[in-house]
Amino acid sequence: MKEISVQELKEKLDKGEDFQLIDVREDFEFETSNIGGQHIPLGGILIEADKISHDKPVVVMCRSGKRSAAAIMQLEAQGYSNLSNLQGGILAWKAEIDPELNVY
């Protein structure tokens, strides 16, 4: 499974690169804090897979990286090959990029 660090994600965002960011956390988690990704909870990832691009890089994130890894495994079984897991999830983003971010 491909992985991307929070520093690499921040560079992509800062450069305005064309990619999709998918946040697979639950509703309350996404409402507490998010970094602008498209919200598709893990439980609905296959149901809403048509919202996930096949044509450009996709970064999948969660709280720590475990649920996003599970989402990637499910999507790769459906033929996706353009996915990267955000190492450490939003907890790493808070620790390394935005210490003011409100996480639970």
Biopython code that builds the backbone (N, CA, C, O; Angstrom):
import numpy as np
from Bio.PDB.StructureBuilder import StructureBuilder

atoms = [
    (1, "MET", "N", (0.835, -1.186, 0.000)),
    (1, "MET", "CA", (0.000, 0.000, 0.000)),
    (1, "MET", "C", (0.878, 1.246, 0.000)),
    (1, "MET", "O", (1.812, 1.362, 0.793)),
    (2, "LYS", "N", (0.567, 2.166, -0.892)),
    (2, "LYS", "CA", (1.303, 3.423, -0.937)),
    (2, "LYS", "C", (0.897, 4.287, 0.256)),
    (2, "LYS", "O", (-0.258, 4.290, 0.680)),
    (3, "GLU", "N", (1.868, 5.011, 0.780)),
    (3, "GLU", "CA", (1.597, 5.916, 1.884)),
    (3, "GLU", "C", (2.153, 7.293, 1.563)),
    (3, "GLU", "O", (3.066, 7.442, 0.752)),
    (4, "ILE", "N", (1.581, 8.296, 2.219)),
    (4, "ILE", "CA", (2.031, 9.674, 2.063)),
    (4, "ILE", "C", (2.110, 10.283, 3.460)),
    (4, "ILE", "O", (1.254, 10.023, 4.305)),
    (5, "SER", "N", (3.134, 11.087, 3.698)),
    (5, "SER", "CA", (3.281, 11.732, 5.006)),
    (5, "SER", "C", (2.439, 13.007, 5.040)),
    (5, "SER", "O", (2.019, 13.512, 3.999)),
    (6, "VAL", "N", (2.199, 13.517, 6.241)),
    (6, "VAL", "CA", (1.436, 14.758, 6.354)),
    (6, "VAL", "C", (2.201, 15.922, 5.712)),
    (6, "VAL", "O", (1.585, 16.847, 5.181)),
    (7, "GLN", "N", (3.534, 15.884, 5.757)),
    (7, "GLN", "CA", (4.318, 16.930, 5.099)),
    (7, "GLN", "C", (4.115, 16.886, 3.576)),
    (7, "GLN", "O", (3.978, 17.925, 2.930)),
    (8, "GLU", "N", (4.098, 15.670, 3.016)),
    (8, "GLU", "CA", (3.872, 15.530, 1.577)),
    (8, "GLU", "C", (2.464, 15.993, 1.200)),
    (8, "GLU", "O", (2.276, 16.619, 0.157)),
    (9, "LEU", "N", (1.476, 15.688, 2.042)),
    (9, "LEU", "CA", (0.117, 16.137, 1.780)),
    (9, "LEU", "C", (0.039, 17.659, 1.831)),
    (9, "LEU", "O", (-0.597, 18.276, 0.976)),
    (10, "LYS", "N", (0.670, 18.260, 2.813)),
    (10, "LYS", "CA", (0.651, 19.722, 2.920)),
    (10, "LYS", "C", (1.274, 20.355, 1.680)),
    (10, "LYS", "O", (0.761, 21.352, 1.172)),
    (11, "GLU", "N", (2.373, 19.787, 1.186)),
    (11, "GLU", "CA", (2.993, 20.301, -0.042)),
    (11, "GLU", "C", (2.024, 20.220, -1.216)),
    (11, "GLU", "O", (1.915, 21.171, -1.991)),
    (12, "LYS", "N", (1.320, 19.101, -1.357)),
    (12, "LYS", "CA", (0.326, 18.957, -2.433)),
    (12, "LYS", "C", (-0.759, 20.026, -2.323)),
    (12, "LYS", "O", (-1.143, 20.640, -3.318)),
    (13, "LEU", "N", (-1.246, 20.239, -1.105)),
    (13, "LEU", "CA", (-2.281, 21.252, -0.887)),
    (13, "LEU", "C", (-1.743, 22.640, -1.197)),
    (13, "LEU", "O", (-2.406, 23.424, -1.876)),
    (14, "ASP", "N", (-0.549, 22.952, -0.706)),
    (14, "ASP", "CA", (0.041, 24.277, -0.908)),
    (14, "ASP", "C", (0.302, 24.567, -2.387)),
    (14, "ASP", "O", (0.160, 25.704, -2.835)),
    (15, "LYS", "N", (0.682, 23.538, -3.139)),
    (15, "LYS", "CA", (0.966, 23.706, -4.572)),
    (15, "LYS", "C", (-0.299, 23.688, -5.424)),
    (15, "LYS", "O", (-0.258, 23.982, -6.619)),
    (16, "GLY", "N", (-1.427, 23.340, -4.798)),
    (16, "GLY", "CA", (-2.670, 23.261, -5.551)),
    (16, "GLY", "C", (-2.697, 22.104, -6.538)),
    (16, "GLY", "O", (-3.328, 22.194, -7.591)),
    (17, "GLU", "N", (-2.009, 21.014, -6.196)),
    (17, "GLU", "CA", (-1.969, 19.850, -7.077)),
    (17, "GLU", "C", (-3.365, 19.264, -7.255)),
    (17, "GLU", "O", (-4.225, 19.398, -6.385)),
    (18, "ASP", "N", (-3.573, 18.617, -8.389)),
    (18, "ASP", "CA", (-4.863, 18.003, -8.704)),
    (18, "ASP", "C", (-4.893, 16.590, -8.130)),
    (18, "ASP", "O", (-4.332, 15.656, -8.704)),
    (19, "PHE", "N", (-5.554, 16.456, -6.996)),
    (19, "PHE", "CA", (-5.720, 15.145, -6.358)),
    (19, "PHE", "C", (-7.005, 15.212, -5.545)),
    (19, "PHE", "O", (-7.580, 16.283, -5.354)),
    (20, "GLN", "N", (-7.441, 14.064, -5.074)),
    (20, "GLN", "CA", (-8.649, 13.996, -4.265)),
    (20, "GLN", "C", (-8.269, 13.530, -2.864)),
    (20, "GLN", "O", (-7.497, 12.584, -2.707)),
    (21, "LEU", "N", (-8.809, 14.192, -1.855)),
    (21, "LEU", "CA", (-8.598, 13.814, -0.457)),
    (21, "LEU", "C", (-9.909, 13.262, 0.080)),
    (21, "LEU", "O", (-10.926, 13.956, 0.083)),
    (22, "ILE", "N", (-9.885, 12.009, 0.536)),
    (22, "ILE", "CA", (-11.070, 11.345, 1.064)),
    (22, "ILE", "C", (-10.867, 11.110, 2.558)),
    (22, "ILE", "O", (-9.860, 10.534, 2.968)),
    (23, "ASP", "N", (-11.823, 11.555, 3.370)),
    (23, "ASP", "CA", (-11.790, 11.396, 4.826)),
    (23, "ASP", "C", (-12.828, 10.339, 5.196)),
    (23, "ASP", "O", (-14.025, 10.549, 5.005)),
    (24, "VAL", "N", (-12.369, 9.199, 5.728)),
    (24, "VAL", "CA", (-13.273, 8.078, 6.005)),
    (24, "VAL", "C", (-13.725, 8.003, 7.472)),
    (24, "VAL", "O", (-14.281, 6.990, 7.898)),
    (25, "ARG", "N", (-13.488, 9.067, 8.236)),
    (25, "ARG", "CA", (-13.923, 9.066, 9.631)),
    (25, "ARG", "C", (-15.444, 9.212, 9.717)),
    (25, "ARG", "O", (-16.104, 9.502, 8.719)),
    (26, "GLU", "N", (-15.989, 9.010, 10.907)),
    (26, "GLU", "CA", (-17.422, 9.131, 11.136)),
    (26, "GLU", "C", (-17.844, 10.606, 11.129)),
    (26, "GLU", "O", (-17.005, 11.503, 11.218)),
    (27, "ASP", "N", (-19.145, 10.837, 11.024)),
    (27, "ASP", "CA", (-19.676, 12.200, 10.932)),
    (27, "ASP", "C", (-19.183, 13.100, 12.063)),
    (27, "ASP", "O", (-18.695, 14.202, 11.810)),
    (28, "PHE", "N", (-19.308, 12.636, 13.320)),
    (28, "PHE", "CA", (-18.929, 13.487, 14.449)),
    (28, "PHE", "C", (-17.441, 13.822, 14.415)),
    (28, "PHE", "O", (-17.043, 14.910, 14.832)),
    (29, "GLU", "N", (-16.624, 12.908, 13.928)),
    (29, "GLU", "CA", (-15.187, 13.158, 13.848)),
    (29, "GLU", "C", (-14.890, 14.226, 12.804)),
    (29, "GLU", "O", (-14.093, 15.136, 13.033)),
    (30, "PHE", "N", (-15.543, 14.098, 11.657)),
    (30, "PHE", "CA", (-15.354, 15.048, 10.563)),
    (30, "PHE", "C", (-15.835, 16.438, 10.983)),
    (30, "PHE", "O", (-15.209, 17.443, 10.647)),
    (31, "GLU", "N", (-16.951, 16.492, 11.718)),
    (31, "GLU", "CA", (-17.479, 17.775, 12.183)),
    (31, "GLU", "C", (-16.574, 18.408, 13.229)),
    (31, "GLU", "O", (-16.495, 19.634, 13.317)),
    (32, "THR", "N", (-15.890, 17.587, 14.027)),
    (32, "THR", "CA", (-14.982, 18.113, 15.050)),
    (32, "THR", "C", (-13.772, 18.775, 14.406)),
    (32, "THR", "O", (-13.350, 19.852, 14.828)),
    (33, "SER", "N", (-13.215, 18.131, 13.384)),
    (33, "SER", "CA", (-12.033, 18.676, 12.709)),
    (33, "SER", "C", (-11.881, 18.002, 11.354)),
    (33, "SER", "O", (-12.051, 16.791, 11.212)),
    (34, "ASN", "N", (-11.557, 18.825, 10.367)),
    (34, "ASN", "CA", (-11.232, 18.261, 9.062)),
    (34, "ASN", "C", (-10.296, 19.215, 8.339)),
    (34, "ASN", "O", (-10.182, 20.386, 8.700)),
    (35, "ILE", "N", (-9.636, 18.706, 7.325)),
    (35, "ILE", "CA", (-8.678, 19.532, 6.574)),
    (35, "ILE", "C", (-9.135, 19.697, 5.122)),
    (35, "ILE", "O", (-8.326, 19.881, 4.212)),
    (36, "GLY", "N", (-10.445, 19.625, 4.937)),
    (36, "GLY", "CA", (-10.997, 19.943, 3.634)),
    (36, "GLY", "C", (-11.213, 18.775, 2.696)),
    (36, "GLY", "O", (-11.496, 18.974, 1.514)),
    (37, "GLY", "N", (-11.084, 17.568, 3.200)),
    (37, "GLY", "CA", (-11.294, 16.411, 2.346)),
    (37, "GLY", "C", (-12.770, 16.143, 2.093)),
    (37, "GLY", "O", (-13.638, 16.716, 2.751)),
    (38, "GLN", "N", (-13.042, 15.278, 1.144)),
    (38, "GLN", "CA", (-14.409, 14.830, 0.883)),
    (38, "GLN", "C", (-14.740, 13.744, 1.896)),
    (38, "GLN", "O", (-13.970, 12.803, 2.088)),
    (39, "HIS", "N", (-15.887, 13.883, 2.540)),
    (39, "HIS", "CA", (-16.246, 12.985, 3.633)),
    (39, "HIS", "C", (-17.036, 11.787, 3.115)),
    (39, "HIS", "O", (-18.157, 11.939, 2.630)),
    (40, "ILE", "N", (-16.450, 10.600, 3.219)),
    (40, "ILE", "CA", (-17.136, 9.341, 2.916)),
    (40, "ILE", "C", (-16.779, 8.370, 4.048)),
    (40, "ILE", "O", (-15.701, 7.777, 4.024)),
    (41, "PRO", "N", (-17.656, 8.200, 5.030)),
    (41, "PRO", "CA", (-17.337, 7.300, 6.153)),
    (41, "PRO", "C", (-16.990, 5.893, 5.669)),
    (41, "PRO", "O", (-17.513, 5.425, 4.658)),
    (42, "LEU", "N", (-16.108, 5.233, 6.399)),
    (42, "LEU", "CA", (-15.625, 3.907, 6.023)),
    (42, "LEU", "C", (-16.768, 2.939, 5.733)),
    (42, "LEU", "O", (-16.698, 2.171, 4.774)),
    (43, "GLY", "N", (-17.813, 2.968, 6.545)),
    (43, "GLY", "CA", (-18.927, 2.046, 6.359)),
    (43, "GLY", "C", (-19.607, 2.174, 5.005)),
    (43, "GLY", "O", (-20.250, 1.232, 4.543)),
    (44, "GLY", "N", (-19.474, 3.329, 4.367)),
    (44, "GLY", "CA", (-20.116, 3.540, 3.073)),
    (44, "GLY", "C", (-19.151, 3.638, 1.914)),
    (44, "GLY", "O", (-19.526, 4.071, 0.825)),
    (45, "ILE", "N", (-17.904, 3.237, 2.138)),
    (45, "ILE", "CA", (-16.867, 3.461, 1.119)),
    (45, "ILE", "C", (-17.167, 2.731, -0.183)),
    (45, "ILE", "O", (-16.939, 3.290, -1.256)),
    (46, "LEU", "N", (-17.660, 1.524, -0.124)),
    (46, "LEU", "CA", (-17.953, 0.802, -1.359)),
    (46, "LEU", "C", (-19.248, 1.301, -1.990)),
    (46, "LEU", "O", (-19.360, 1.349, -3.215)),
    (47, "ILE", "N", (-20.217, 1.669, -1.176)),
    (47, "ILE", "CA", (-21.483, 2.205, -1.685)),
    (47, "ILE", "C", (-21.236, 3.515, -2.437)),
    (47, "ILE", "O", (-21.877, 3.786, -3.453)),
    (48, "GLU", "N", (-20.304, 4.324, -1.930)),
    (48, "GLU", "CA", (-20.033, 5.626, -2.529)),
    (48, "GLU", "C", (-18.738, 5.646, -3.342)),
    (48, "GLU", "O", (-18.181, 6.713, -3.598)),
    (49, "ALA", "N", (-18.270, 4.494, -3.738)),
    (49, "ALA", "CA", (-17.005, 4.411, -4.484)),
    (49, "ALA", "C", (-17.054, 5.195, -5.783)),
    (49, "ALA", "O", (-16.012, 5.629, -6.275)),
    (50, "ASP", "N", (-18.245, 5.388, -6.354)),
    (50, "ASP", "CA", (-18.352, 6.140, -7.602)),
    (50, "ASP", "C", (-17.952, 7.605, -7.431)),
    (50, "ASP", "O", (-17.740, 8.299, -8.426)),
    (51, "LYS", "N", (-17.846, 8.087, -6.197)),
    (51, "LYS", "CA", (-17.407, 9.460, -5.932)),
    (51, "LYS", "C", (-15.885, 9.573, -5.886)),
    (51, "LYS", "O", (-15.348, 10.678, -5.804)),
    (52, "ILE", "N", (-15.189, 8.444, -5.938)),
    (52, "ILE", "CA", (-13.732, 8.425, -5.816)),
    (52, "ILE", "C", (-13.116, 8.282, -7.195)),
    (52, "ILE", "O", (-13.472, 7.386, -7.960)),
    (53, "SER", "N", (-12.189, 9.172, -7.500)),
    (53, "SER", "CA", (-11.591, 9.226, -8.834)),
    (53, "SER", "C", (-10.715, 8.015, -9.136)),
    (53, "SER", "O", (-10.009, 7.500, -8.268)),
    (54, "HIS", "N", (-10.782, 7.580, -10.377)),
    (54, "HIS", "CA", (-9.848, 6.582, -10.894)),
    (54, "HIS", "C", (-8.729, 7.274, -11.668)),
    (54, "HIS", "O", (-7.698, 6.665, -11.954)),
    (55, "ASP", "N", (-8.932, 8.556, -12.007)),
    (55, "ASP", "CA", (-8.093, 9.250, -12.983)),
    (55, "ASP", "C", (-7.023, 10.149, -12.396)),
    (55, "ASP", "O", (-6.161, 10.629, -13.132)),
    (56, "LYS", "N", (-7.050, 10.389, -11.102)),
    (56, "LYS", "CA", (-6.027, 11.228, -10.482)),
    (56, "LYS", "C", (-5.663, 10.633, -9.128)),
    (56, "LYS", "O", (-6.382, 9.779, -8.611)),
    (57, "PRO", "N", (-4.553, 11.079, -8.554)),
    (57, "PRO", "CA", (-4.156, 10.542, -7.247)),
    (57, "PRO", "C", (-5.229, 10.806, -6.189)),
    (57, "PRO", "O", (-5.875, 11.854, -6.185)),
    (58, "VAL", "N", (-5.402, 9.833, -5.295)),
    (58, "VAL", "CA", (-6.364, 9.948, -4.201)),
    (58, "VAL", "C", (-5.627, 9.646, -2.899)),
    (58, "VAL", "O", (-4.956, 8.620, -2.777)),
    (59, "VAL", "N", (-5.759, 10.553, -1.926)),
    (59, "VAL", "CA", (-5.211, 10.343, -0.584)),
    (59, "VAL", "C", (-6.391, 10.035, 0.328)),
    (59, "VAL", "O", (-7.373, 10.776, 0.354)),
    (60, "VAL", "N", (-6.290, 8.933, 1.079)),
    (60, "VAL", "CA", (-7.348, 8.524, 1.994)),
    (60, "VAL", "C", (-6.839, 8.724, 3.420)),
    (60, "VAL", "O", (-5.724, 8.326, 3.755)),
    (61, "MET", "N", (-7.676, 9.349, 4.256)),
    (61, "MET", "CA", (-7.247, 9.665, 5.620)),
    (61, "MET", "C", (-8.328, 9.303, 6.632)),
    (61, "MET", "O", (-9.510, 9.190, 6.305)),
    (62, "CYS", "N", (-7.878, 9.126, 7.880)),
    (62, "CYS", "CA", (-8.790, 8.910, 9.007)),
    (62, "CYS", "C", (-8.144, 9.540, 10.239)),
    (62, "CYS", "O", (-7.413, 10.524, 10.122)),
    (63, "ARG", "N", (-8.406, 8.985, 11.403)),
    (63, "ARG", "CA", (-7.833, 9.536, 12.636)),
    (63, "ARG", "C", (-6.354, 9.171, 12.771)),
    (63, "ARG", "O", (-5.527, 10.024, 13.093)),
    (64, "SER", "N", (-6.023, 7.891, 12.522)),
    (64, "SER", "CA", (-4.646, 7.442, 12.767)),
    (64, "SER", "C", (-4.002, 6.727, 11.587)),
    (64, "SER", "O", (-2.793, 6.495, 11.590)),
    (65, "GLY", "N", (-4.785, 6.381, 10.591)),
    (65, "GLY", "CA", (-4.255, 5.655, 9.437)),
    (65, "GLY", "C", (-4.751, 4.228, 9.311)),
    (65, "GLY", "O", (-4.525, 3.585, 8.286)),
    (66, "LYS", "N", (-5.423, 3.722, 10.332)),
    (66, "LYS", "CA", (-5.891, 2.329, 10.297)),
    (66, "LYS", "C", (-7.155, 2.163, 9.456)),
    (66, "LYS", "O", (-7.227, 1.272, 8.609)),
    (67, "ARG", "N", (-8.153, 3.019, 9.688)),
    (67, "ARG", "CA", (-9.390, 2.906, 8.907)),
    (67, "ARG", "C", (-9.166, 3.271, 7.446)),
    (67, "ARG", "O", (-9.772, 2.677, 6.553)),
    (68, "SER", "N", (-8.297, 4.244, 7.202)),
    (68, "SER", "CA", (-8.017, 4.602, 5.812)),
    (68, "SER", "C", (-7.314, 3.445, 5.114)),
    (68, "SER", "O", (-7.556, 3.209, 3.930)),
    (69, "ALA", "N", (-6.456, 2.725, 5.812)),
    (69, "ALA", "CA", (-5.813, 1.538, 5.229)),
    (69, "ALA", "C", (-6.863, 0.483, 4.902)),
    (69, "ALA", "O", (-6.786, -0.163, 3.857)),
    (70, "ALA", "N", (-7.845, 0.302, 5.787)),
    (70, "ALA", "CA", (-8.918, -0.657, 5.521)),
    (70, "ALA", "C", (-9.731, -0.232, 4.305)),
    (70, "ALA", "O", (-10.113, -1.067, 3.486)),
    (71, "ALA", "N", (-9.996, 1.069, 4.187)),
    (71, "ALA", "CA", (-10.734, 1.578, 3.029)),
    (71, "ALA", "C", (-9.964, 1.317, 1.746)),
    (71, "ALA", "O", (-10.542, 0.905, 0.740)),
    (72, "ILE", "N", (-8.659, 1.556, 1.782)),
    (72, "ILE", "CA", (-7.830, 1.334, 0.596)),
    (72, "ILE", "C", (-7.843, -0.131, 0.204)),
    (72, "ILE", "O", (-7.931, -0.443, -0.984)),
    (73, "MET", "N", (-7.758, -1.036, 1.161)),
    (73, "MET", "CA", (-7.796, -2.468, 0.833)),
    (73, "MET", "C", (-9.108, -2.827, 0.141)),
    (73, "MET", "O", (-9.112, -3.578, -0.834)),
    (74, "GLN", "N", (-10.226, -2.289, 0.644)),
    (74, "GLN", "CA", (-11.517, -2.561, 0.022)),
    (74, "GLN", "C", (-11.577, -1.997, -1.398)),
    (74, "GLN", "O", (-12.069, -2.659, -2.313)),
    (75, "LEU", "N", (-11.078, -0.779, -1.579)),
    (75, "LEU", "CA", (-11.131, -0.137, -2.895)),
    (75, "LEU", "C", (-10.173, -0.786, -3.886)),
    (75, "LEU", "O", (-10.500, -0.932, -5.064)),
    (76, "GLU", "N", (-8.994, -1.175, -3.413)),
    (76, "GLU", "CA", (-8.048, -1.844, -4.311)),
    (76, "GLU", "C", (-8.625, -3.169, -4.803)),
    (76, "GLU", "O", (-8.342, -3.586, -5.926)),
    (77, "ALA", "N", (-9.431, -3.834, -3.975)),
    (77, "ALA", "CA", (-10.095, -5.069, -4.399)),
    (77, "ALA", "C", (-11.123, -4.795, -5.499)),
    (77, "ALA", "O", (-11.521, -5.703, -6.229)),
    (78, "GLN", "N", (-11.547, -3.530, -5.608)),
    (78, "GLN", "CA", (-12.486, -3.126, -6.653)),
    (78, "GLN", "C", (-11.767, -2.569, -7.887)),
    (78, "GLN", "O", (-12.410, -2.093, -8.822)),
    (79, "GLY", "N", (-10.429, -2.633, -7.884)),
    (79, "GLY", "CA", (-9.671, -2.218, -9.059)),
    (79, "GLY", "C", (-8.965, -0.876, -8.965)),
    (79, "GLY", "O", (-8.312, -0.466, -9.925)),
    (80, "TYR", "N", (-9.074, -0.181, -7.846)),
    (80, "TYR", "CA", (-8.365, 1.100, -7.692)),
    (80, "TYR", "C", (-6.866, 0.857, -7.549)),
    (80, "TYR", "O", (-6.439, -0.070, -6.861)),
    (81, "SER", "N", (-6.072, 1.704, -8.210)),
    (81, "SER", "CA", (-4.615, 1.584, -8.104)),
    (81, "SER", "C", (-3.959, 2.950, -7.878)),
    (81, "SER", "O", (-2.738, 3.073, -7.969)),
    (82, "ASN", "N", (-4.752, 3.956, -7.587)),
    (82, "ASN", "CA", (-4.256, 5.336, -7.478)),
    (82, "ASN", "C", (-4.397, 5.896, -6.067)),
    (82, "ASN", "O", (-4.509, 7.109, -5.890)),
    (83, "LEU", "N", (-4.391, 5.021, -5.063)),
    (83, "LEU", "CA", (-4.679, 5.426, -3.688)),
    (83, "LEU", "C", (-3.428, 5.467, -2.818)),
    (83, "LEU", "O", (-2.534, 4.632, -2.955)),
    (84, "SER", "N", (-3.379, 6.450, -1.923)),
    (84, "SER", "CA", (-2.314, 6.540, -0.920)),
    (84, "SER", "C", (-2.943, 6.744, 0.451)),
    (84, "SER", "O", (-3.931, 7.465, 0.587)),
    (85, "ASN", "N", (-2.371, 6.110, 1.457)),
    (85, "ASN", "CA", (-2.836, 6.227, 2.832)),
    (85, "ASN", "C", (-2.074, 7.351, 3.529)),
    (85, "ASN", "O", (-0.849, 7.420, 3.431)),
    (86, "LEU", "N", (-2.790, 8.234, 4.236)),
    (86, "LEU", "CA", (-2.127, 9.293, 4.999)),
    (86, "LEU", "C", (-1.578, 8.707, 6.292)),
    (86, "LEU", "O", (-2.337, 8.308, 7.176)),
    (87, "GLN", "N", (-0.257, 8.658, 6.394)),
    (87, "GLN", "CA", (0.402, 8.090, 7.572)),
    (87, "GLN", "C", (0.040, 8.895, 8.817)),
    (87, "GLN", "O", (0.237, 10.109, 8.856)),
    (88, "GLY", "N", (-0.488, 8.218, 9.830)),
    (88, "GLY", "CA", (-0.781, 8.869, 11.104)),
    (88, "GLY", "C", (-2.072, 9.660, 11.131)),
    (88, "GLY", "O", (-2.466, 10.143, 12.192)),
    (89, "GLY", "N", (-2.742, 9.809, 10.000)),
    (89, "GLY", "CA", (-4.037, 10.475, 9.932)),
    (89, "GLY", "C", (-4.052, 11.883, 10.487)),
    (89, "GLY", "O", (-3.039, 12.583, 10.501)),
    (90, "ILE", "N", (-5.235, 12.280, 10.948)),
    (90, "ILE", "CA", (-5.400, 13.655, 11.431)),
    (90, "ILE", "C", (-4.614, 13.901, 12.714)),
    (90, "ILE", "O", (-4.284, 15.044, 13.026)),
    (91, "LEU", "N", (-4.311, 12.836, 13.463)),
    (91, "LEU", "CA", (-3.473, 13.011, 14.659)),
    (91, "LEU", "C", (-2.071, 13.465, 14.280)),
    (91, "LEU", "O", (-1.492, 14.316, 14.956)),
    (92, "ALA", "N", (-1.522, 12.908, 13.211)),
    (92, "ALA", "CA", (-0.201, 13.335, 12.730)),
    (92, "ALA", "C", (-0.277, 14.745, 12.164)),
    (92, "ALA", "O", (0.659, 15.529, 12.325)),
    (93, "TRP", "N", (-1.387, 15.075, 11.499)),
    (93, "TRP", "CA", (-1.560, 16.434, 10.953)),
    (93, "TRP", "C", (-1.520, 17.447, 12.101)),
    (93, "TRP", "O", (-0.862, 18.482, 11.998)),
    (94, "LYS", "N", (-2.225, 17.143, 13.192)),
    (94, "LYS", "CA", (-2.211, 18.037, 14.356)),
    (94, "LYS", "C", (-0.806, 18.139, 14.942)),
    (94, "LYS", "O", (-0.338, 19.234, 15.255)),
    (95, "ALA", "N", (-0.137, 16.999, 15.089)),
    (95, "ALA", "CA", (1.183, 16.980, 15.726)),
    (95, "ALA", "C", (2.237, 17.707, 14.897)),
    (95, "ALA", "O", (3.106, 18.381, 15.450)),
    (96, "GLU", "N", (2.164, 17.573, 13.569)),
    (96, "GLU", "CA", (3.259, 18.061, 12.728)),
    (96, "GLU", "C", (2.938, 19.308, 11.906)),
    (96, "GLU", "O", (3.850, 20.027, 11.498)),
    (97, "ILE", "N", (1.655, 19.574, 11.659)),
    (97, "ILE", "CA", (1.294, 20.675, 10.764)),
    (97, "ILE", "C", (0.501, 21.763, 11.489)),
    (97, "ILE", "O", (0.845, 22.941, 11.393)),
    (98, "ASP", "N", (-0.554, 21.384, 12.212)),
    (98, "ASP", "CA", (-1.473, 22.368, 12.790)),
    (98, "ASP", "C", (-1.807, 22.017, 14.244)),
    (98, "ASP", "O", (-2.828, 21.382, 14.510)),
    (99, "PRO", "N", (-0.944, 22.433, 15.188)),
    (99, "PRO", "CA", (-1.171, 22.078, 16.588)),
    (99, "PRO", "C", (-2.449, 22.696, 17.168)),
    (99, "PRO", "O", (-2.896, 22.270, 18.233)),
    (100, "GLU", "N", (-3.046, 23.684, 16.500)),
    (100, "GLU", "CA", (-4.274, 24.304, 16.977)),
    (100, "GLU", "C", (-5.514, 23.519, 16.588)),
    (100, "GLU", "O", (-6.606, 23.801, 17.082)),
    (101, "LEU", "N", (-5.359, 22.537, 15.709)),
    (101, "LEU", "CA", (-6.500, 21.746, 15.229)),
    (101, "LEU", "C", (-7.155, 21.023, 16.396)),
    (101, "LEU", "O", (-6.478, 20.425, 17.231)),
    (102, "ASN", "N", (-8.467, 21.086, 16.442)),
    (102, "ASN", "CA", (-9.234, 20.449, 17.518)),
    (102, "ASN", "C", (-9.466, 18.986, 17.167)),
    (102, "ASN", "O", (-10.220, 18.694, 16.239)),
    (103, "VAL", "N", (-8.841, 18.066, 17.880)),
    (103, "VAL", "CA", (-9.107, 16.651, 17.698)),
    (103, "VAL", "C", (-9.550, 16.056, 19.026)),
    (103, "VAL", "O", (-9.358, 16.677, 20.072)),
    (104, "TYR", "N", (-10.125, 14.893, 19.005)),
    (104, "TYR", "CA", (-10.742, 14.249, 20.166)),
    (104, "TYR", "C", (-9.826, 13.192, 20.720)),
    (104, "TYR", "O", (-10.166, 12.533, 21.703)),
]
sb = StructureBuilder()
sb.init_structure("model")
sb.init_model(0)
sb.init_chain("A")
sb.init_seg("    ")
for serial, (resi, resn, name, xyz) in enumerate(atoms, 1):
    if name == "N":
        sb.init_residue(resn, " ", resi, " ")
    sb.init_atom(name, np.array(xyz, "f"), 0.0, 1.0, " ", f" {name:<3s}", serial, name[0])
structure = sb.get_structure()
